């Protein structure tokens, strides 16, 4: 009786280990599919990379400063222009 009970528990343990392996494989497959879908969605959204955004923001800021300087220069020239 003890030996047959031991074999039953061994069989149950083996089945549980196999089920855990299958469940882990399914989990990894679901993660892979979800990650692929997320990457596809982000690619479809045509998002801008952070470094590109920062570079463009810096360029706009510099150009804004240049425009302000040119406006001041024009105002100075108009004020100095003889009537």
Gaussian input, Z-matrix of N, CA and C with variables (Angstrom, degrees):
# hf/3-21g

backbone

0 1
 N
 C     1     B1
 C     2     B2     1     A1
 N     3     B3     2     A2     1     D1
 C     4     B4     3     A3     2     D2
 C     5     B5     4     A4     3     D3
 N     6     B6     5     A5     4     D4
 C     7     B7     6     A6     5     D5
 C     8     B8     7     A7     6     D6
 N     9     B9     8     A8     7     D7
 C    10    B10     9     A9     8     D8
 C    11    B11    10    A10     9     D9
 N    12    B12    11    A11    10    D10
 C    13    B13    12    A12    11    D11
 C    14    B14    13    A13    12    D12
 N    15    B15    14    A14    13    D13
 C    16    B16    15    A15    14    D14
 C    17    B17    16    A16    15    D15
 N    18    B18    17    A17    16    D16
 C    19    B19    18    A18    17    D17
 C    20    B20    19    A19    18    D18
 N    21    B21    20    A20    19    D19
 C    22    B22    21    A21    20    D20
 C    23    B23    22    A22    21    D21
 N    24    B24    23    A23    22    D22
 C    25    B25    24    A24    23    D23
 C    26    B26    25    A25    24    D24
 N    27    B27    26    A26    25    D25
 C    28    B28    27    A27    26    D26
 C    29    B29    28    A28    27    D27
 N    30    B30    29    A29    28    D28
 C    31    B31    30    A30    29    D29
 C    32    B32    31    A31    30    D30
 N    33    B33    32    A32    31    D31
 C    34    B34    33    A33    32    D32
 C    35    B35    34    A34    33    D33
 N    36    B36    35    A35    34    D34
 C    37    B37    36    A36    35    D35
 C    38    B38    37    A37    36    D36
 N    39    B39    38    A38    37    D37
 C    40    B40    39    A39    38    D38
 C    41    B41    40    A40    39    D39
 N    42    B42    41    A41    40    D40
 C    43    B43    42    A42    41    D41
 C    44    B44    43    A43    42    D42
 N    45    B45    44    A44    43    D43
 C    46    B46    45    A45    44    D44
 C    47    B47    46    A46    45    D45
 N    48    B48    47    A47    46    D46
 C    49    B49    48    A48    47    D47
 C    50    B50    49    A49    48    D48
 N    51    B51    50    A50    49    D49
 C    52    B52    51    A51    50    D50
 C    53    B53    52    A52    51    D51
 N    54    B54    53    A53    52    D52
 C    55    B55    54    A54    53    D53
 C    56    B56    55    A55    54    D54
 N    57    B57    56    A56    55    D55
 C    58    B58    57    A57    56    D56
 C    59    B59    58    A58    57    D57
 N    60    B60    59    A59    58    D58
 C    61    B61    60    A60    59    D59
 C    62    B62    61    A61    60    D60
 N    63    B63    62    A62    61    D61
 C    64    B64    63    A63    62    D62
 C    65    B65    64    A64    63    D63
 N    66    B66    65    A65    64    D64
 C    67    B67    66    A66    65    D65
 C    68    B68    67    A67    66    D66
 N    69    B69    68    A68    67    D67
 C    70    B70    69    A69    68    D68
 C    71    B71    70    A70    69    D69
 N    72    B72    71    A71    70    D70
 C    73    B73    72    A72    71    D71
 C    74    B74    73    A73    72    D72
 N    75    B75    74    A74    73    D73
 C    76    B76    75    A75    74    D74
 C    77    B77    76    A76    75    D75
 N    78    B78    77    A77    76    D76
 C    79    B79    78    A78    77    D77
 C    80    B80    79    A79    78    D78
 N    81    B81    80    A80    79    D79
 C    82    B82    81    A81    80    D80
 C    83    B83    82    A82    81    D81
 N    84    B84    83    A83    82    D82
 C    85    B85    84    A84    83    D83
 C    86    B86    85    A85    84    D84
 N    87    B87    86    A86    85    D85
 C    88    B88    87    A87    86    D86
 C    89    B89    88    A88    87    D87
 N    90    B90    89    A89    88    D88
 C    91    B91    90    A90    89    D89
 C    92    B92    91    A91    90    D90
 N    93    B93    92    A92    91    D91
 C    94    B94    93    A93    92    D92
 C    95    B95    94    A94    93    D93
 N    96    B96    95    A95    94    D94
 C    97    B97    96    A96    95    D95
 C    98    B98    97    A97    96    D96
 N    99    B99    98    A98    97    D97
 C   100   B100    99    A99    98    D98
 C   101   B101   100   A100    99    D99
 N   102   B102   101   A101   100   D100
 C   103   B103   102   A102   101   D101
 C   104   B104   103   A103   102   D102
 N   105   B105   104   A104   103   D103
 C   106   B106   105   A105   104   D104
 C   107   B107   106   A106   105   D105
 N   108   B108   107   A107   106   D106
 C   109   B109   108   A108   107   D107
 C   110   B110   109   A109   108   D108
 N   111   B111   110   A110   109   D109
 C   112   B112   111   A111   110   D110
 C   113   B113   112   A112   111   D111
 N   114   B114   113   A113   112   D112
 C   115   B115   114   A114   113   D113
 C   116   B116   115   A115   114   D114
 N   117   B117   116   A116   115   D115
 C   118   B118   117   A117   116   D116
 C   119   B119   118   A118   117   D117
 N   120   B120   119   A119   118   D118
 C   121   B121   120   A120   119   D119
 C   122   B122   121   A121   120   D120
 N   123   B123   122   A122   121   D121
 C   124   B124   123   A123   122   D122
 C   125   B125   124   A124   123   D123
 N   126   B126   125   A125   124   D124
 C   127   B127   126   A126   125   D125
 C   128   B128   127   A127   126   D126
 N   129   B129   128   A128   127   D127
 C   130   B130   129   A129   128   D128
 C   131   B131   130   A130   129   D129
 N   132   B132   131   A131   130   D130
 C   133   B133   132   A132   131   D131
 C   134   B134   133   A133   132   D132
 N   135   B135   134   A134   133   D133
 C   136   B136   135   A135   134   D134
 C   137   B137   136   A136   135   D135
 N   138   B138   137   A137   136   D136
 C   139   B139   138   A138   137   D137
 C   140   B140   139   A139   138   D138
 N   141   B141   140   A140   139   D139
 C   142   B142   141   A141   140   D140
 C   143   B143   142   A142   141   D141
 N   144   B144   143   A143   142   D142
 C   145   B145   144   A144   143   D143
 C   146   B146   145   A145   144   D144
 N   147   B147   146   A146   145   D145
 C   148   B148   147   A147   146   D146
 C   149   B149   148   A148   147   D147
 N   150   B150   149   A149   148   D148
 C   151   B151   150   A150   149   D149
 C   152   B152   151   A151   150   D150
 N   153   B153   152   A152   151   D151
 C   154   B154   153   A153   152   D152
 C   155   B155   154   A154   153   D153
 N   156   B156   155   A155   154   D154
 C   157   B157   156   A156   155   D155
 C   158   B158   157   A157   156   D156
 N   159   B159   158   A158   157   D157
 C   160   B160   159   A159   158   D158
 C   161   B161   160   A160   159   D159
 N   162   B162   161   A161   160   D160
 C   163   B163   162   A162   161   D161
 C   164   B164   163   A163   162   D162
 N   165   B165   164   A164   163   D163
 C   166   B166   165   A165   164   D164
 C   167   B167   166   A166   165   D165
 N   168   B168   167   A167   166   D166
 C   169   B169   168   A168   167   D167
 C   170   B170   169   A169   168   D168
 N   171   B171   170   A170   169   D169
 C   172   B172   171   A171   170   D170
 C   173   B173   172   A172   171   D171
 N   174   B174   173   A173   172   D172
 C   175   B175   174   A174   173   D173
 C   176   B176   175   A175   174   D174
 N   177   B177   176   A176   175   D175
 C   178   B178   177   A177   176   D176
 C   179   B179   178   A178   177   D177
 N   180   B180   179   A179   178   D178
 C   181   B181   180   A180   179   D179
 C   182   B182   181   A181   180   D180
 N   183   B183   182   A182   181   D181
 C   184   B184   183   A183   182   D182
 C   185   B185   184   A184   183   D183
 N   186   B186   185   A185   184   D184
 C   187   B187   186   A186   185   D185
 C   188   B188   187   A187   186   D186
 N   189   B189   188   A188   187   D187
 C   190   B190   189   A189   188   D188
 C   191   B191   190   A190   189   D189
 N   192   B192   191   A191   190   D190
 C   193   B193   192   A192   191   D191
 C   194   B194   193   A193   192   D192
 N   195   B195   194   A194   193   D193
 C   196   B196   195   A195   194   D194
 C   197   B197   196   A196   195   D195
 N   198   B198   197   A197   196   D196
 C   199   B199   198   A198   197   D197
 C   200   B200   199   A199   198   D198
 N   201   B201   200   A200   199   D199
 C   202   B202   201   A201   200   D200
 C   203   B203   202   A202   201   D201
 N   204   B204   203   A203   202   D202
 C   205   B205   204   A204   203   D203
 C   206   B206   205   A205   204   D204
 N   207   B207   206   A206   205   D205
 C   208   B208   207   A207   206   D206
 C   209   B209   208   A208   207   D207
 N   210   B210   209   A209   208   D208
 C   211   B211   210   A210   209   D209
 C   212   B212   211   A211   210   D210
 N   213   B213   212   A212   211   D211
 C   214   B214   213   A213   212   D212
 C   215   B215   214   A214   213   D213
 N   216   B216   215   A215   214   D214
 C   217   B217   216   A216   215   D215
 C   218   B218   217   A217   216   D216
 N   219   B219   218   A218   217   D217
 C   220   B220   219   A219   218   D218
 C   221   B221   220   A220   219   D219
 N   222   B222   221   A221   220   D220
 C   223   B223   222   A222   221   D221
 C   224   B224   223   A223   222   D222
 N   225   B225   224   A224   223   D223
 C   226   B226   225   A225   224   D224
 C   227   B227   226   A226   225   D225
 N   228   B228   227   A227   226   D226
 C   229   B229   228   A228   227   D227
 C   230   B230   229   A229   228   D228
 N   231   B231   230   A230   229   D229
 C   232   B232   231   A231   230   D230
 C   233   B233   232   A232   231   D231
 N   234   B234   233   A233   232   D232
 C   235   B235   234   A234   233   D233
 C   236   B236   235   A235   234   D234
 N   237   B237   236   A236   235   D235
 C   238   B238   237   A237   236   D236
 C   239   B239   238   A238   237   D237
 N   240   B240   239   A239   238   D238
 C   241   B241   240   A240   239   D239
 C   242   B242   241   A241   240   D240
 N   243   B243   242   A242   241   D241
 C   244   B244   243   A243   242   D242
 C   245   B245   244   A244   243   D243
 N   246   B246   245   A245   244   D244
 C   247   B247   246   A246   245   D245
 C   248   B248   247   A247   246   D246

   B1=1.4423
   B2=1.5156
   B3=1.3341
   B4=1.4527
   B5=1.5190
   B6=1.3251
   B7=1.4625
   B8=1.5257
   B9=1.2970
   B10=1.4673
   B11=1.5284
   B12=1.3287
   B13=1.4555
   B14=1.5154
   B15=1.3243
   B16=1.4627
   B17=1.5272
   B18=1.3527
   B19=1.4727
   B20=1.5203
   B21=1.3141
   B22=1.4654
   B23=1.5334
   B24=1.3434
   B25=1.4629
   B26=1.5222
   B27=1.3395
   B28=1.4715
   B29=1.5273
   B30=1.3223
   B31=1.4642
   B32=1.5184
   B33=1.3275
   B34=1.4683
   B35=1.5216
   B36=1.3340
   B37=1.4663
   B38=1.5171
   B39=1.3381
   B40=1.4685
   B41=1.5298
   B42=1.3222
   B43=1.4699
   B44=1.5236
   B45=1.3244
   B46=1.4649
   B47=1.5334
   B48=1.3231
   B49=1.4690
   B50=1.5240
   B51=1.3153
   B52=1.4612
   B53=1.5216
   B54=1.3327
   B55=1.4680
   B56=1.5217
   B57=1.3244
   B58=1.4657
   B59=1.5231
   B60=1.3268
   B61=1.4612
   B62=1.5130
   B63=1.3281
   B64=1.4650
   B65=1.5231
   B66=1.3296
   B67=1.4685
   B68=1.5249
   B69=1.3166
   B70=1.4631
   B71=1.5297
   B72=1.3156
   B73=1.4594
   B74=1.5220
   B75=1.3177
   B76=1.4662
   B77=1.5157
   B78=1.3390
   B79=1.4721
   B80=1.5286
   B81=1.3282
   B82=1.4694
   B83=1.5204
   B84=1.3213
   B85=1.4680
   B86=1.5349
   B87=1.3285
   B88=1.4664
   B89=1.5300
   B90=1.3245
   B91=1.4677
   B92=1.5225
   B93=1.3265
   B94=1.4599
   B95=1.5266
   B96=1.3145
   B97=1.4674
   B98=1.5278
   B99=1.3334
   B100=1.4657
   B101=1.5262
   B102=1.3154
   B103=1.4664
   B104=1.5307
   B105=1.3171
   B106=1.4669
   B107=1.5259
   B108=1.3248
   B109=1.4601
   B110=1.5296
   B111=1.3332
   B112=1.4679
   B113=1.5236
   B114=1.3352
   B115=1.4664
   B116=1.5267
   B117=1.3285
   B118=1.4584
   B119=1.5268
   B120=1.3159
   B121=1.4688
   B122=1.5215
   B123=1.3284
   B124=1.4626
   B125=1.5303
   B126=1.3197
   B127=1.4685
   B128=1.5292
   B129=1.3239
   B130=1.4655
   B131=1.5225
   B132=1.3270
   B133=1.4618
   B134=1.5331
   B135=1.3145
   B136=1.4619
   B137=1.5351
   B138=1.3198
   B139=1.4588
   B140=1.5258
   B141=1.3156
   B142=1.4555
   B143=1.5213
   B144=1.3248
   B145=1.4656
   B146=1.5175
   B147=1.2964
   B148=1.4646
   B149=1.5254
   B150=1.3280
   B151=1.4702
   B152=1.5266
   B153=1.3349
   B154=1.4616
   B155=1.5271
   B156=1.3377
   B157=1.4574
   B158=1.5253
   B159=1.3363
   B160=1.4677
   B161=1.5247
   B162=1.3451
   B163=1.4627
   B164=1.5340
   B165=1.3171
   B166=1.4634
   B167=1.5281
   B168=1.3320
   B169=1.4634
   B170=1.5297
   B171=1.3338
   B172=1.4643
   B173=1.5321
   B174=1.3279
   B175=1.4623
   B176=1.5263
   B177=1.3228
   B178=1.4633
   B179=1.5260
   B180=1.3160
   B181=1.4608
   B182=1.5377
   B183=1.3134
   B184=1.4687
   B185=1.5257
   B186=1.3282
   B187=1.4613
   B188=1.5229
   B189=1.3226
   B190=1.4590
   B191=1.5285
   B192=1.3211
   B193=1.4650
   B194=1.5286
   B195=1.3373
   B196=1.4633
   B197=1.5325
   B198=1.3107
   B199=1.4664
   B200=1.5236
   B201=1.3264
   B202=1.4682
   B203=1.5274
   B204=1.3390
   B205=1.4676
   B206=1.5295
   B207=1.3333
   B208=1.4693
   B209=1.5307
   B210=1.3290
   B211=1.4644
   B212=1.5253
   B213=1.3086
   B214=1.4627
   B215=1.5245
   B216=1.3186
   B217=1.4647
   B218=1.5323
   B219=1.3182
   B220=1.4664
   B221=1.5268
   B222=1.3200
   B223=1.4653
   B224=1.5149
   B225=1.3239
   B226=1.4756
   B227=1.5257
   B228=1.3257
   B229=1.4720
   B230=1.5330
   B231=1.3444
   B232=1.4573
   B233=1.5299
   B234=1.3212
   B235=1.4655
   B236=1.5241
   B237=1.3260
   B238=1.4664
   B239=1.5253
   B240=1.2924
   B241=1.4619
   B242=1.5399
   B243=1.3297
   B244=1.4726
   B245=1.5324
   B246=1.2882
   B247=1.4621
   B248=1.4681
   A1=110.73
   A2=117.42
   A3=121.48
   A4=110.94
   A5=115.48
   A6=118.68
   A7=111.44
   A8=118.69
   A9=120.99
   A10=110.27
   A11=117.88
   A12=121.27
   A13=109.92
   A14=116.88
   A15=121.78
   A16=110.62
   A17=115.77
   A18=119.36
   A19=111.23
   A20=116.73
   A21=120.50
   A22=109.50
   A23=116.12
   A24=119.86
   A25=111.83
   A26=116.45
   A27=120.07
   A28=110.17
   A29=116.04
   A30=120.36
   A31=111.61
   A32=116.35
   A33=120.23
   A34=110.30
   A35=116.79
   A36=120.65
   A37=111.53
   A38=116.52
   A39=120.83
   A40=110.63
   A41=116.07
   A42=120.60
   A43=110.54
   A44=117.40
   A45=120.77
   A46=110.98
   A47=116.76
   A48=119.72
   A49=111.02
   A50=116.52
   A51=120.12
   A52=110.87
   A53=116.59
   A54=120.39
   A55=110.54
   A56=116.54
   A57=119.86
   A58=110.39
   A59=117.43
   A60=121.08
   A61=111.80
   A62=116.57
   A63=120.99
   A64=109.80
   A65=116.87
   A66=120.78
   A67=110.66
   A68=117.27
   A69=120.41
   A70=110.21
   A71=116.72
   A72=120.30
   A73=111.72
   A74=116.69
   A75=121.19
   A76=109.90
   A77=117.05
   A78=121.33
   A79=110.15
   A80=116.81
   A81=119.67
   A82=111.63
   A83=116.84
   A84=121.01
   A85=110.72
   A86=116.53
   A87=120.75
   A88=110.08
   A89=117.30
   A90=120.22
   A91=111.18
   A92=116.67
   A93=121.50
   A94=110.92
   A95=116.73
   A96=120.57
   A97=110.08
   A98=116.86
   A99=120.31
   A100=110.85
   A101=116.91
   A102=120.61
   A103=110.67
   A104=117.07
   A105=120.94
   A106=110.85
   A107=116.79
   A108=120.98
   A109=110.65
   A110=116.95
   A111=120.53
   A112=110.41
   A113=117.12
   A114=120.59
   A115=110.80
   A116=117.25
   A117=120.77
   A118=110.62
   A119=116.75
   A120=120.64
   A121=110.03
   A122=117.07
   A123=120.73
   A124=110.12
   A125=117.35
   A126=120.63
   A127=110.59
   A128=117.11
   A129=120.60
   A130=112.05
   A131=117.27
   A132=121.11
   A133=111.93
   A134=117.63
   A135=123.36
   A136=111.43
   A137=115.68
   A138=121.15
   A139=110.58
   A140=115.69
   A141=122.20
   A142=108.77
   A143=116.05
   A144=119.55
   A145=109.68
   A146=116.75
   A147=122.36
   A148=111.22
   A149=117.20
   A150=119.54
   A151=111.49
   A152=117.28
   A153=120.10
   A154=111.04
   A155=116.20
   A156=120.91
   A157=110.62
   A158=116.95
   A159=120.71
   A160=111.47
   A161=117.17
   A162=121.16
   A163=110.33
   A164=116.39
   A165=120.14
   A166=110.95
   A167=117.42
   A168=120.88
   A169=110.33
   A170=116.65
   A171=120.39
   A172=110.62
   A173=116.77
   A174=121.09
   A175=111.02
   A176=117.55
   A177=121.63
   A178=110.17
   A179=116.41
   A180=119.93
   A181=110.71
   A182=116.91
   A183=120.94
   A184=110.12
   A185=117.09
   A186=119.71
   A187=111.23
   A188=117.33
   A189=120.72
   A190=111.00
   A191=116.43
   A192=120.26
   A193=110.88
   A194=116.26
   A195=120.06
   A196=110.81
   A197=117.17
   A198=121.17
   A199=110.33
   A200=117.56
   A201=120.94
   A202=110.83
   A203=116.66
   A204=120.47
   A205=110.31
   A206=116.92
   A207=120.30
   A208=111.31
   A209=117.20
   A210=120.04
   A211=110.63
   A212=116.60
   A213=120.33
   A214=110.49
   A215=116.02
   A216=120.25
   A217=110.36
   A218=117.60
   A219=121.27
   A220=110.24
   A221=116.40
   A222=120.19
   A223=110.66
   A224=117.06
   A225=121.50
   A226=110.62
   A227=116.49
   A228=120.13
   A229=111.61
   A230=116.69
   A231=119.69
   A232=110.55
   A233=116.40
   A234=120.14
   A235=110.68
   A236=117.94
   A237=121.68
   A238=111.98
   A239=119.11
   A240=124.02
   A241=109.32
   A242=116.54
   A243=118.49
   A244=111.02
   A245=115.38
   A246=120.85
   A247=113.47
   D1=-40.77
   D2=-178.54
   D3=-66.41
   D4=-38.56
   D5=-179.22
   D6=-68.62
   D7=-40.19
   D8=179.33
   D9=-69.02
   D10=-36.15
   D11=176.39
   D12=-65.18
   D13=-40.10
   D14=178.73
   D15=-62.83
   D16=-42.14
   D17=178.58
   D18=-65.52
   D19=-36.93
   D20=178.72
   D21=-63.69
   D22=-46.70
   D23=178.62
   D24=-64.39
   D25=-37.38
   D26=176.18
   D27=-62.52
   D28=-43.74
   D29=178.66
   D30=-63.61
   D31=-43.20
   D32=178.62
   D33=-63.82
   D34=-42.17
   D35=178.22
   D36=-61.58
   D37=-42.27
   D38=178.99
   D39=-63.40
   D40=-44.02
   D41=179.15
   D42=-62.72
   D43=-41.62
   D44=179.75
   D45=-65.71
   D46=-39.31
   D47=177.27
   D48=-63.93
   D49=-42.67
   D50=178.21
   D51=-64.58
   D52=-40.93
   D53=178.73
   D54=-63.92
   D55=-39.38
   D56=178.09
   D57=-64.57
   D58=-39.67
   D59=177.28
   D60=-63.78
   D61=-42.63
   D62=178.40
   D63=-64.52
   D64=-43.66
   D65=179.69
   D66=-62.05
   D67=-39.58
   D68=178.51
   D69=-65.67
   D70=-40.58
   D71=177.46
   D72=-63.13
   D73=-41.38
   D74=177.72
   D75=-64.05
   D76=-42.39
   D77=179.23
   D78=-59.94
   D79=-46.05
   D80=179.57
   D81=-63.61
   D82=-39.34
   D83=179.17
   D84=-64.55
   D85=-42.97
   D86=178.48
   D87=-63.76
   D88=-41.99
   D89=177.62
   D90=-60.89
   D91=-43.14
   D92=-179.91
   D93=-62.90
   D94=-44.85
   D95=-179.85
   D96=-65.14
   D97=-44.16
   D98=-179.72
   D99=-63.25
   D100=-41.89
   D101=179.47
   D102=-65.07
   D103=-40.96
   D104=178.17
   D105=-63.32
   D106=-43.14
   D107=178.91
   D108=-63.23
   D109=-43.64
   D110=179.74
   D111=-62.37
   D112=-43.11
   D113=178.98
   D114=-63.54
   D115=-39.17
   D116=179.38
   D117=-66.26
   D118=-41.59
   D119=179.82
   D120=-63.88
   D121=-44.47
   D122=179.92
   D123=-64.55
   D124=-39.99
   D125=178.73
   D126=-65.02
   D127=-38.05
   D128=178.95
   D129=-67.83
   D130=-26.61
   D131=-178.46
   D132=-76.63
   D133=-11.94
   D134=179.59
   D135=51.91
   D136=51.47
   D137=179.88
   D138=-73.06
   D139=153.16
   D140=179.35
   D141=-90.17
   D142=139.54
   D143=176.81
   D144=-70.34
   D145=148.98
   D146=-177.01
   D147=-59.12
   D148=-41.97
   D149=-178.57
   D150=-65.35
   D151=-36.73
   D152=176.76
   D153=-66.46
   D154=-41.55
   D155=178.47
   D156=-62.27
   D157=-45.28
   D158=-179.63
   D159=-63.44
   D160=-40.33
   D161=179.28
   D162=-64.15
   D163=-43.69
   D164=179.65
   D165=-66.34
   D166=-40.28
   D167=179.06
   D168=-62.00
   D169=-41.45
   D170=178.86
   D171=-65.05
   D172=-41.79
   D173=178.49
   D174=-61.79
   D175=-43.44
   D176=179.41
   D177=-64.34
   D178=-39.65
   D179=179.32
   D180=-63.64
   D181=-44.24
   D182=178.67
   D183=-63.29
   D184=-43.00
   D185=179.76
   D186=-66.07
   D187=-35.72
   D188=176.52
   D189=-62.22
   D190=-41.24
   D191=177.64
   D192=-65.12
   D193=-39.87
   D194=178.17
   D195=-64.68
   D196=-40.82
   D197=178.45
   D198=-62.83
   D199=-43.48
   D200=177.98
   D201=-60.80
   D202=-42.19
   D203=179.38
   D204=-63.84
   D205=-41.84
   D206=179.49
   D207=-66.56
   D208=-37.75
   D209=176.73
   D210=-62.32
   D211=-41.76
   D212=178.65
   D213=-64.66
   D214=-40.73
   D215=179.19
   D216=-64.39
   D217=-42.27
   D218=178.05
   D219=-63.31
   D220=-43.14
   D221=179.22
   D222=-62.25
   D223=-40.49
   D224=177.98
   D225=-64.67
   D226=-43.30
   D227=179.60
   D228=-65.37
   D229=-39.81
   D230=178.77
   D231=-66.44
   D232=-37.23
   D233=-179.72
   D234=-69.93
   D235=-33.19
   D236=-178.13
   D237=-85.32
   D238=-12.21
   D239=-177.31
   D240=-68.77
   D241=129.23
   D242=178.54
   D243=-70.17
   D244=141.93
   D245=-177.21
   D246=-76.76

